[in-house]
Amino acid sequence: MNKIVFYCWLLLISIPLAAQNQSTDKFHLQLDRSAYVAGETVWFKAYILTDFYPTVSKTSLSIDLLDSSGKPIASKVLPIFGGTAAGNIDLPSSAPGGIYFLGLRQPLKQGTIYTKMLYVFNPSSSTESLPAKLPKKQDIIFYTSSMSLVQGITNTVYFKASDEHGFPVAVEGALLNSNKEPILKFDGVYHGKGKFDFVPAQHEKYSAEIKFKNGETQVKEFPLVSETGVIVSTSDVAKGKRISIQSVGKEQSLNIVGLMANDIIFQKTFSATGNYSFILPTQELLTGLLRIFVYDASTILATTTIFVSTETAALPIRLSTNASESLGDNQAFTIDFPDSTIGSFAVSVTNFDIEFQFSRNEIAADLLVDQHHPETIIAQTANAGIFGFDQKLLELYAATTDWQPIGLKELLAPAPTTAVYDTNFLTIRGKVYKKHQDVLVKKGEVNFIFHGADSTTSFLSSPINPDGSIELPNLIFYDTSVVNYELNGKNKDAIVIKLEQQQRDSSRVSASYLRHLQEARSFNLPAEQVTAQAKIAYQYFADADKRSTTLAEVKVTAKRGTPTQQVNDRYTRGVFQSSNMARSLDLINNPPAMTGGNILDYLQGKFPGLIITKNGANYTISSQRQLSLSNTPPFKFFLNEQDITLEFLIPIQVQEVALVKYYSPGSSLPGIGIAGALVVYTKKPSEMSFPTSSRINTFKYVGYSPNKDFETEQEIVGATQTFVPTTLYWNPNISVDGEKSSQTFTVKRYKSVKRMQVVIEGFTADGRILHFEKILDQ
């Protein structure tokens, strides 16, 4: 007897899944393509389903670029909106060629929750190569729903033949009796999988003679036939699935339970008197794997797994293009979605003839079945854009899925309540102390001013809790922000905030990447055309001089503006940029002599006609110039050109201000009218400097990773070689709101591009999955 096969039989038949401990989250990472050149940008979009719907329980996601050993090279932290997060990672031009991974994890937590494999070309790297294809070690595993073969009733035996990396291999075989006589023949016609039915005889000893496509043969011994046992099976009926239980032996009370994710779909108790069956209306269920267990008072007796597929699981679309019209350098595409569709999608268009197809997992496999399996479960039909599930393959896949062990105690135990850790976007936490003293401030309120890298300014406040803590939750900002803060109210004691440490350290990818590293050995080497184009592309990205033109000597005479005009140009935009109607106060080149006080105190008497009156903590602003005795519009106030009320200017310290512009009533600014206006600009982070004696303190806080917009590289035709970009178009922000059912996008045309591959993926608000692929002649 083959002991390994017998062990796998017991393990995989009796205890299929620790369902109660499995996460209900599913992840998928869509890339613009699967192979890159060192120096290029990887564009991606992450999709997260929680219990079959776009997640609402997670708001932040970390994406790490890792080398083949799991060492992090670069990381991004991104916000999740509607169950998706999109961004980009630049590959270093010095990155050695080979296999890399993008790993998803939750911020502040260790261990990846999903990995996506990609390949990087680097012709200058001596290590650049795909792993050589190795001789494959092939094997076959058999599965039934019970602990053993049960005599006297029909037993369905499923099998899966694969190589050492889990990839399917062709196989054929024969079932032999104890005299080594063939009873029936079988073959794996569906991705190395198949099944056969037979009725085991009492006291018989069966085996299987296997022939693999590479000529290797094996003999697998089956366990002894049991005189008692239970078999569970399923079949399709008009209203769903018929669940059948056959029992051989003594009459007993049995239980059957069906689990989908962590939810109990059905549970019944029945008396085993031979045959028992019922119909499960699967049209009322969501799409996914359903695990069925039959057990008595002490033991799991039989189990099986089926894939529930509903008509609404897949989202059909239609892609059309109008290449006959004169569109200049662009070609227009239109995606037609079903009416009332609400969802988020991403589109990638690539140069098919030079693209190296490396990674094969797609959204339906990741989100509906099991992540990282190497098979495609989508069957593309002749009707472009309409896809369905390969039902035969799904049946075999579900029945031969290798699950982790579970015992009856774990099965019957209630599902544990797992605390879902999430950062609620960005949350700043800390304790408030009196400055220069180790004494907590336990009451009051702290005002915060956020200065973003793009010169935006935001205002927030937080009450001080009795333990001296403050918290600013649900923040969304990008790049590093400079934050000023001070104690609000009449008590102007100087304070300092000690922040909780930001933990953004990348961890090594989980052990799951090892399997994918080995899977890469099964990929064919790239075609010569692809390799040649990769060398040209590398030269394009690595050698900046090749992409620039050196001009002849040119003498340029420029007139530089005054220092104040330069400040005005750096800080102002739009209607505020002109200085014709405004009086300006430049605090960069003419810093204030005072070392404290707010900007309103400082401005008193600085602009002729501007009257600033202070009454306690309150301020009023007016002008000596009255346009009317009865109808002078109220003053308008702007901070960094954002419309605000006067109260927002009170906390602004004079040392924070770069420029102030005063428009007297009657200036008639476009969009503002004849009202007087006071416009205050706070300093950019690079120009901030606060004296240590100031009440204002500052800290820097790292926000979400900034992203850049996709821009197609230019085609360059040289005397001996032509650079053609592989990714022609990438848009992760295709959103459908339920009203407009079509979306149009344009792709730049290139004379040398003969065929384009369009890939569209995404999901709807109600969990329907879209995977579309089409190759078009340009």
RACOR-V79221 format. One record per helix or strand of 2 or more residues. SS is the DSSP state (H for helix, E for strand). FROM is the first residue (numbers start at 0). LEN is the number of residues. Records with the same first field share a line. If there is no record, write none. Layout:
# RACOR-V79221
SS->FROM-LEN / FROM-LEN
This chain:
# RACOR-V79221
H->2-12 / 18-3 / 281-3 / 351-3 / 362-7 / 390-9 / 407-5 / 511-11 / 527-15 / 543-4 / 562-9 / 573-3 / 598-5 / 646-4 / 653-3 / 684-3
E->24-7 / 34-3 / 40-10 / 52-2 / 59-7 / 71-8 / 83-7 / 97-8 / 113-8 / 138-5 / 153-9 / 170-6 / 181-6 / 192-7 / 206-6 / 216-5 / 228-9 / 239-9 / 251-9 / 262-10 / 274-6 / 287-8 / 299-9 / 316-5 / 329-8 / 341-10 / 377-3 / 386-3 / 425-9 / 444-7 / 456-7 / 468-7 / 479-8 / 494-5 / 582-4 / 609-6 / 617-6 / 635-4 / 641-3 / 656-7 / 676-6 / 696-6 / 715-2 / 721-2 / 726-11 / 741-7 / 754-10 / 768-9
